[in-house]
Amino acid sequence: MMPLPEPKTVAEIAALVGGRVVGDKSLVIEAVSEVAGAGPKDAASLHNMKYAAAAAQVPAGCLLVPPQAADAPCAAKAKVVVADPQAAFAVLLGLVDAAQRAEIPAGISAKASVHPGARLGKGVRVGDFCVVEAGAEIGDGATLLPQVYVGRGAKIGRDALLYPQVVVREECVLGARAIVHSGTVIGSDGFGFTTDRKTGRHTKIPQIGNVVINDDVEIGANVTIDRATLGSTVIGPGAKIDNLVQLGHNAKIGRDCLVVSQTGIAGSTTVGNNVILAGQAGVAGHLTIGDGAIITAQTGVMSDVPPRTTLFGSPGRPHREAFKLQALYGRLPEIVERLKALEKKLGTGGEAAPQEKAR
């Protein structure tokens, strides 16, 4: 349970999220809560009908529900009916989040190291032990929480939020309203080496490009995004990247993509717009994944993927084909036994046929 910055009536909440009230409009809501622990002064959300029966027993003050639950029995004193309860609840959570951010101390900490040649916009917050190198630019309203490093010539967009221990290396660019979580490194060297065929020794190929992250991107914790050998590794506007993702040098991720935890994308691969890469997906280098494709969990992508294709398995195959193969794999022991029996009956297979033995 988290208190709202200011209590709101159910009617005010409905107006805020674009819903309609069923029940007590004047009831005052003081906090947001998970459904399971919601009390008579809390707002909660039912955005998965799988939990409808449990939610109906919860004595919440206000429950955000989809249209199909508008007339269902409910212990809550009021319901706000809205097309997308999850999105509506996110609006309420945003009020709490904004209030928490407002509590971050304004200005530049005396314990931070900001180079005289760096340029900081209006309303910038720089926490303890941050380092901002020469030529770096920090946009208006950006927040660097303690121990963030911003390298030489890097650019951080307005209203960006960098959590503790984020590293943005030299010449990299982070767009407006970007959010980067702790431990992420943007602009580490790409994995580029040349191998001597005679000695087997590896020699580093200098990685002198950068990373360009566009507006409204969110990047989880402990993500690594490699700088390009030449040019830029690019993350498109609105993309959301989960924790523990690795993006190789010169990769290009399109607009509004979702890249889920432990996914790895090798260098010079281009991912189109609105692509979903589910957990532990692996993508080889120098490939193209078309707009709207879905790469399911633990899928290995070895070749180009057409737009709006769903892949499953390793190597990745169209999901219908892959599911058929999975069904056949489960029957292999039975099929093998039947084949052995058939071979024995026909006198073929592992043993020589009778005529062969006669020879």
HELIX and SHEET records of a PDB file:
HELIX    1   1 VAL A   10  VAL A   17  1                                   8    
HELIX    2   2 MET A   49  TYR A   51  5                                   3    
HELIX    3   3 ALA A   52  ALA A   55  1                                   4    
HELIX    4   4 PRO A   67  ALA A   69  5                                   3    
HELIX    5   5 PRO A   85  ALA A  102  1                                  18    
HELIX    6   6 HIS A  319  LEU A  346  1                                  28    
HELIX    7   7 PRO A  354  ALA A  358  1                                   5    
SHEET    1   A 6 MET A   2  THR A   9  0                                        
SHEET    2   A 6 VAL A  28  VAL A  32 -1                                        
SHEET    3   A 6 ASP A  42  SER A  45  1                                        
SHEET    4   A 6 CYS A  62  VAL A  65  1                                        
SHEET    5   A 6 ALA A  78  VAL A  81  1                                        
SHEET    6   A 6 ARG A  20  GLY A  23 -1                                        
SHEET    1   B12 GLY A 107  ILE A 108  0                                        
SHEET    2   B12 ARG A 125  VAL A 126  1                                        
SHEET    3   B12 THR A 143  LEU A 144  1                                        
SHEET    4   B12 LEU A 161  LEU A 162  1                                        
SHEET    5   B12 ILE A 179  VAL A 180  1                                        
SHEET    6   B12 GLU A 218  ILE A 219  1                                        
SHEET    7   B12 LYS A 240  ILE A 241  1                                        
SHEET    8   B12 LEU A 258  VAL A 259  1                                        
SHEET    9   B12 ILE A 276  LEU A 277  1                                        
SHEET   10   B12 ILE A 294  ILE A 295  1                                        
SHEET   11   B12 THR A 310  PHE A 312  1                                        
SHEET   12   B12 ARG A 317  PRO A 318 -1                                        
SHEET    1   C10 SER A 113  VAL A 114  0                                        
SHEET    2   C10 VAL A 131  VAL A 132  1                                        
SHEET    3   C10 TYR A 149  VAL A 150  1                                        
SHEET    4   C10 VAL A 167  VAL A 168  1                                        
SHEET    5   C10 VAL A 185  SER A 188  1                                        
SHEET    6   C10 THR A 224  ASP A 226  1                                        
SHEET    7   C10 GLN A 246  LEU A 247  1                                        
SHEET    8   C10 GLY A 264  ILE A 265  1                                        
SHEET    9   C10 GLY A 282  VAL A 283  1                                        
SHEET   10   C10 GLY A 300  VAL A 301  1                                        
SHEET    1   D 9 ARG A 119  LEU A 120  0                                        
SHEET    2   D 9 GLU A 137  ILE A 138  1                                        
SHEET    3   D 9 LYS A 155  ILE A 156  1                                        
SHEET    4   D 9 VAL A 173  LEU A 174  1                                        
SHEET    5   D 9 ASN A 210  ILE A 213  1                                        
SHEET    6   D 9 SER A 232  ILE A 235  1                                        
SHEET    7   D 9 LYS A 252  ILE A 253  1                                        
SHEET    8   D 9 THR A 270  VAL A 271  1                                        
SHEET    9   D 9 THR A 288  ILE A 289  1                                        
SHEET    1   E 2 PHE A 193  THR A 195  0                                        
SHEET    2   E 2 HIS A 202  LYS A 204 -1                                        
END                                                                             
